[in-house]
Amino acid sequence: MTTHIRPQPGIMDIALYEGGASHVAGRTDAIKLSSNENPFGPSDKAKDAFVKCAHTMHRYPSTDHARLRTAIGEVHGLDPDRIICGAGSDEIIHLLCQSFVGHRDEVVFTEHGFLMYRIATQAAGGTPVQVAERERTTDVDAILAACTKKTKLVFLANPNNPTGTMIGLAELEHLAAGLPKGVLLVVDGAYAEYVEGYDGGAELATRLPNVFMTRTFSKIYGLGGLRVGWGYGPREVIDILNRIRGPFNLSTAQLETSEAAVRDQDWVNKCRDDNTRLRAWLAEALAEKGVPSDTSTANFILARFASEEEATACDAYLKTEGIIVRRVAGYNLPNCLRITVGDEPSCRRVAHLIGVFKAGGAGPQE
């Protein structure tokens, strides 16, 4: 049957987002290192809060997220009135594009930036503008050169996914200062907690009128399955976003579990320390086996191979051994595999297997 129902222009140009694989056919013991999840999961306090929510599932959740915003504000030293919460930072990204991007408006991001920037831009009818990086690291001058009168937003993940690299606060401020009037710089801090002493751009978003920060509970807090994120920036921007945010976009379980998680900073510090130690070990172990990577500031390693064919073959071999990593050809990195820093046994196993592969002991791939 032929239908005359048609989507808005540009919608069918959007490539479907594919998350990291989580299963290997024929195996029940696969180790998932493809989605940058915290291998240690959420804190016990967060788990307890989630269980308690079972008693109030018949009640509607808060629409203003006041308790969670207050908790975030107290932990990070931020004004709760300048915080907005959403279903992961993905929803905040979509709200920003929906609010500020229209037909033929441009949104700038780097060539290895998070795929959701392009998707949200196209969904809003805007034009994605991809900017080259320098050795897989953000090039501020290239971003500024790409901005035009049509530019509305600049998205910059810092640390970046999937490269793991980042730029300093001075460079972020230089970028914000050089943007044309009316352009909002969105600093995506999904992995900010993995960098000790780094505020994710919060101070800049407090002081500068054209900087906005996004954060997530999906990574170091271990709540990827709950989908909770937040944004922080000028009150005027928060007011605009709240006008289109769904009133019940977060459930009680999401709100109360995230509140407990953000207040348990001892768990965050432990997870950061363990990740820092295991990340350094994994990067060194892979380098010794002939697989280099840039210095990562997140919870993953971007392993570089000699060619796309070698990366593809290694990925296939790891799957036969029950290890799932992330191919990143969709991020313009066809010769790379992104490997989440798991627990110690997982790190040792993936390093050993890549060593076997590089030594030619993997055998032919069917």
matplotlib code that plots the C-alpha trace (Angstrom):
import matplotlib.pyplot as plt

x = [0.0, 1.3, 1.3, 1.3, 2.6, 6.0, 8.6, 10.1, 12.9, 16.2, 14.8, 15.4, 19.0, 19.7, 21.8, 20.5, 22.6, 24.1, 25.2, 28.0, 27.2, 26.4, 26.1, 28.1, 26.2, 26.6, 28.2, 26.8, 30.0, 30.9, 32.8, 31.4, 34.0, 32.1, 29.9, 32.3, 30.3, 31.6, 32.6, 32.0, 28.4, 26.6, 27.3, 25.4, 23.6, 22.3, 21.1, 19.3, 17.6, 16.4, 14.9, 13.0, 11.3, 9.2, 6.9, 6.0, 5.7, 2.0, 2.8, 3.8, 7.4, 8.4, 8.2, 10.8, 13.5, 14.2, 15.8, 18.2, 19.1, 19.8, 22.0, 24.0, 24.3, 25.6, 28.1, 29.5, 29.0, 26.5, 23.2, 20.4, 18.3, 20.8, 20.5, 18.2, 17.8, 17.0, 16.9, 20.7, 22.7, 21.3, 18.0, 19.7, 21.5, 18.2, 16.6, 19.4, 19.1, 15.3, 15.5, 18.2, 18.5, 16.2, 16.2, 19.7, 21.2, 24.6, 25.9, 29.7, 31.5, 34.7, 35.3, 35.6, 32.8, 29.9, 27.4, 24.4, 25.5, 24.9, 21.6, 20.1, 21.2, 19.5, 16.4, 16.0, 16.4, 19.9, 23.1, 25.9, 29.4, 32.2, 35.7, 39.0, 41.0, 44.7, 46.1, 42.7, 42.6, 40.3, 41.7, 40.2, 41.3, 39.7, 36.4, 36.5, 37.3, 34.3, 31.8, 29.6, 26.6, 24.5, 26.2, 24.0, 25.7, 29.2, 29.4, 32.6, 33.1, 36.0, 37.3, 36.2, 34.6, 35.9, 39.4, 39.8, 41.8, 41.0, 42.0, 42.7, 40.4, 42.5, 41.8, 38.1, 37.9, 39.8, 37.2, 34.2, 35.8, 36.3, 32.8, 30.5, 27.8, 24.8, 26.6, 26.4, 29.4, 28.2, 30.9, 29.9, 31.4, 30.2, 33.7, 34.7, 34.6, 37.5, 39.8, 40.8, 40.5, 38.5, 35.1, 33.9, 33.6, 31.3, 33.3, 33.2, 29.5, 29.0, 31.0, 30.4, 27.0, 27.7, 28.9, 26.7, 27.8, 26.2, 26.9, 25.7, 25.1, 25.7, 29.5, 31.3, 28.1, 27.2, 23.6, 23.6, 20.5, 18.5, 19.3, 19.9, 21.8, 21.9, 22.9, 24.1, 24.4, 22.9, 19.5, 18.1, 19.1, 17.7, 14.4, 14.2, 15.0, 12.4, 9.7, 10.0, 11.1, 8.5, 7.1, 7.6, 10.7, 12.3, 10.8, 11.0, 13.4, 15.7, 15.5, 16.0, 18.7, 20.7, 20.4, 21.8, 24.6, 25.8, 25.9, 28.2, 31.4, 33.5, 32.3, 33.1, 36.6, 37.2, 36.0, 38.2, 41.3, 40.7, 40.1, 43.2, 45.3, 43.8, 43.8, 47.5, 48.2, 46.0, 47.5, 51.1, 50.3, 48.8, 51.7, 54.1, 52.2, 52.5, 49.1, 49.5, 46.9, 46.8, 46.9, 43.3, 41.6, 38.4, 37.4, 38.5, 41.5, 41.4, 43.6, 45.1, 46.0, 47.9, 44.9, 41.1, 41.6, 43.7, 41.3, 38.4, 40.2, 41.2, 37.6, 36.4, 39.0, 38.1, 34.5, 35.4, 37.0, 34.0, 35.3, 33.2, 34.9, 33.7, 34.5, 34.6, 34.6, 31.4, 33.5, 35.9, 38.4, 38.3, 41.6, 40.8, 39.0, 37.6, 38.2, 36.4, 38.6, 37.0, 37.9, 41.4, 40.6, 38.9, 41.8, 44.3, 42.3, 41.8, 45.4, 46.5, 44.2, 45.3, 48.9, 48.0, 46.4, 49.3, 51.7, 49.8, 48.4, 44.7, 44.4, 42.4, 39.1, 36.1]
y = [0.0, 3.4, 6.1, 9.8, 10.5, 12.1, 13.2, 16.7, 17.3, 15.9, 13.3, 10.4, 11.6, 10.7, 7.5, 5.3, 5.5, 2.1, 1.6, -0.7, -4.4, -6.3, -10.0, -12.5, -15.2, -18.6, -17.2, -16.4, -15.3, -12.4, -9.5, -6.2, -3.5, -1.5, 1.1, 2.8, 1.6, 1.6, -2.0, -1.6, -0.4, 2.1, 2.7, 0.7, 3.9, 4.4, 0.8, 1.2, 4.3, 2.5, -0.4, 2.0, 3.6, 0.4, 1.6, 4.8, 3.7, 4.6, 8.3, 10.8, 12.1, 15.6, 17.9, 20.5, 17.9, 20.3, 17.7, 16.3, 19.8, 20.9, 17.8, 18.5, 22.1, 21.3, 18.7, 20.9, 24.3, 25.4, 27.4, 24.8, 27.3, 27.1, 23.3, 21.2, 17.5, 15.1, 11.5, 11.3, 14.1, 13.0, 14.6, 17.9, 17.9, 17.4, 20.2, 22.6, 21.8, 22.0, 25.4, 27.1, 25.4, 25.8, 25.2, 25.8, 26.9, 25.4, 23.4, 22.9, 19.8, 18.0, 15.1, 12.5, 14.0, 12.2, 11.0, 12.5, 16.0, 15.3, 13.4, 16.1, 18.8, 17.0, 16.3, 20.0, 20.8, 22.2, 21.6, 19.7, 21.2, 18.8, 20.3, 18.6, 17.7, 17.8, 14.4, 13.3, 16.4, 19.4, 22.2, 25.4, 27.6, 25.2, 25.4, 29.2, 29.3, 27.1, 29.4, 31.6, 33.9, 30.7, 29.0, 28.6, 25.9, 24.5, 21.1, 20.0, 16.9, 17.4, 14.7, 13.6, 10.3, 8.2, 9.6, 10.1, 13.3, 16.8, 20.4, 22.7, 25.3, 28.1, 26.8, 26.4, 30.0, 31.1, 29.2, 30.8, 34.3, 33.9, 32.7, 35.0, 36.8, 34.6, 31.3, 29.0, 26.8, 23.5, 21.7, 18.0, 16.8, 13.2, 11.9, 14.9, 13.0, 10.8, 13.8, 14.7, 18.5, 19.2, 20.8, 19.9, 23.6, 24.5, 27.7, 28.9, 28.2, 30.2, 33.2, 33.4, 34.1, 31.9, 28.6, 25.7, 22.4, 18.9, 16.0, 12.5, 9.8, 7.1, 6.8, 7.0, 6.9, 3.5, 4.4, 4.0, 1.8, 4.6, 7.3, 10.5, 13.6, 17.3, 20.6, 23.9, 27.3, 30.8, 31.2, 32.5, 29.2, 27.1, 28.9, 28.3, 24.6, 24.1, 25.5, 22.5, 19.8, 17.3, 17.8, 14.1, 13.4, 11.7, 9.0, 8.9, 6.0, 8.1, 11.2, 9.5, 7.1, 9.8, 12.0, 9.2, 8.6, 12.2, 12.5, 9.5, 11.1, 8.5, 6.0, 8.4, 8.9, 5.2, 4.5, 7.3, 6.0, 2.4, 3.6, 5.8, 2.8, 0.3, 2.7, 3.3, -0.4, -1.2, 1.5, 0.4, -3.3, -2.6, -0.4, -3.2, -5.4, -2.9, -1.2, 2.5, 4.9, 8.6, 9.6, 9.0, 11.1, 9.0, 5.4, 3.9, 3.5, 4.2, 1.4, 2.2, -0.5, -0.4, -0.5, -0.9, -4.5, -5.2, -3.5, -5.4, -8.7, -8.0, -7.2, -10.4, -12.4, -10.8, -11.7, -15.4, -15.2, -13.5, -10.0, -7.2, -3.8, -1.0, -0.4, 3.3, 3.6, 5.7, 8.2, 8.5, 6.2, 3.0, 1.7, 2.0, 0.0, 1.7, -0.4, 0.3, 0.1, -2.8, -4.4, -5.9, -9.4, -7.9, -5.6, -8.4, -10.7, -8.2, -7.2, -10.8, -11.6, -8.6, -9.8, -13.2, -11.6, -9.4, -12.3, -14.1, -16.8, -16.0, -18.2, -17.4, -15.6, -17.2]
z = [0.0, -0.9, 1.8, 1.2, 4.7, 4.4, 7.1, 7.2, 4.7, 5.9, 8.3, 5.9, 5.4, 9.1, 9.4, 12.2, 15.4, 16.3, 19.9, 20.9, 20.4, 23.5, 22.3, 20.4, 18.7, 20.4, 23.5, 26.9, 28.5, 26.3, 27.8, 26.7, 26.2, 23.5, 25.2, 27.7, 30.7, 34.3, 34.9, 38.6, 38.1, 40.4, 44.0, 46.7, 47.7, 44.2, 44.1, 47.4, 46.2, 43.0, 45.0, 47.3, 44.3, 43.8, 46.5, 44.7, 41.1, 41.0, 41.6, 38.9, 39.2, 40.0, 37.0, 38.2, 39.2, 42.2, 44.5, 41.8, 40.6, 44.2, 44.8, 41.6, 42.5, 46.0, 44.8, 41.9, 43.5, 40.8, 40.8, 40.6, 38.7, 35.9, 35.7, 33.4, 33.6, 30.8, 29.6, 29.2, 27.8, 24.4, 25.2, 26.2, 22.9, 21.0, 23.1, 22.2, 18.5, 18.6, 20.4, 18.4, 15.0, 12.0, 8.3, 6.8, 10.1, 10.7, 13.6, 13.9, 15.4, 14.9, 12.4, 15.2, 17.3, 19.0, 16.3, 18.1, 17.2, 13.5, 14.2, 16.4, 13.8, 11.0, 13.0, 13.6, 9.9, 10.3, 8.3, 10.0, 9.5, 10.2, 11.0, 10.8, 13.9, 14.3, 15.1, 16.5, 18.8, 18.6, 16.5, 17.9, 15.0, 12.5, 14.4, 14.4, 10.7, 10.0, 11.7, 9.5, 9.8, 9.7, 12.6, 15.7, 17.8, 18.3, 19.9, 21.5, 23.6, 26.0, 26.6, 23.2, 22.2, 20.6, 20.6, 24.4, 23.8, 25.2, 25.2, 28.1, 29.7, 28.2, 24.7, 25.5, 26.6, 23.5, 21.4, 23.3, 22.9, 19.2, 18.3, 16.3, 18.2, 18.7, 18.6, 21.7, 22.5, 24.0, 26.0, 26.3, 29.5, 29.5, 30.5, 32.6, 35.9, 34.6, 34.6, 38.2, 38.9, 35.6, 36.0, 32.5, 31.6, 34.5, 35.4, 31.8, 31.6, 34.8, 33.7, 30.0, 28.3, 25.3, 27.0, 27.9, 29.5, 29.3, 31.7, 32.1, 34.8, 32.2, 32.5, 35.8, 37.9, 36.2, 35.4, 31.6, 31.8, 33.5, 31.0, 33.0, 32.0, 32.8, 31.4, 32.9, 31.5, 31.2, 32.8, 29.5, 27.8, 30.6, 30.3, 26.6, 27.0, 29.7, 27.5, 25.2, 27.7, 28.5, 32.0, 33.0, 31.0, 34.0, 36.2, 40.0, 39.8, 37.5, 39.7, 43.1, 42.0, 40.3, 43.4, 45.6, 43.0, 42.7, 46.5, 46.8, 45.6, 47.4, 44.8, 42.0, 43.3, 43.6, 40.1, 38.7, 40.5, 39.3, 35.7, 35.7, 36.9, 34.5, 31.5, 31.9, 32.1, 29.1, 26.9, 27.8, 27.2, 23.8, 22.8, 23.7, 21.2, 18.4, 18.9, 19.7, 21.1, 22.0, 25.6, 26.8, 29.4, 29.4, 30.2, 26.9, 24.6, 20.9, 19.6, 16.2, 13.7, 10.4, 8.2, 8.2, 7.2, 10.2, 12.6, 11.1, 11.3, 15.0, 15.8, 14.3, 16.2, 19.5, 18.9, 18.4, 21.8, 23.4, 23.6, 22.2, 21.3, 19.2, 15.5, 14.9, 11.1, 11.5, 13.4, 10.4, 12.2, 10.1, 11.2, 14.9, 17.6, 20.7, 23.8, 27.1, 30.2, 32.0, 35.3, 35.6, 34.3, 31.2, 30.5, 30.8, 28.6, 25.8, 25.8, 25.7, 22.8, 20.8, 21.4, 20.0, 17.0, 16.3, 16.6, 13.9, 16.2, 15.6, 12.6, 9.5, 9.9, 8.2]

ax = plt.figure().add_subplot(projection="3d")
ax.plot(x, y, z, "-o")
ax.set_aspect("equal")
plt.show()
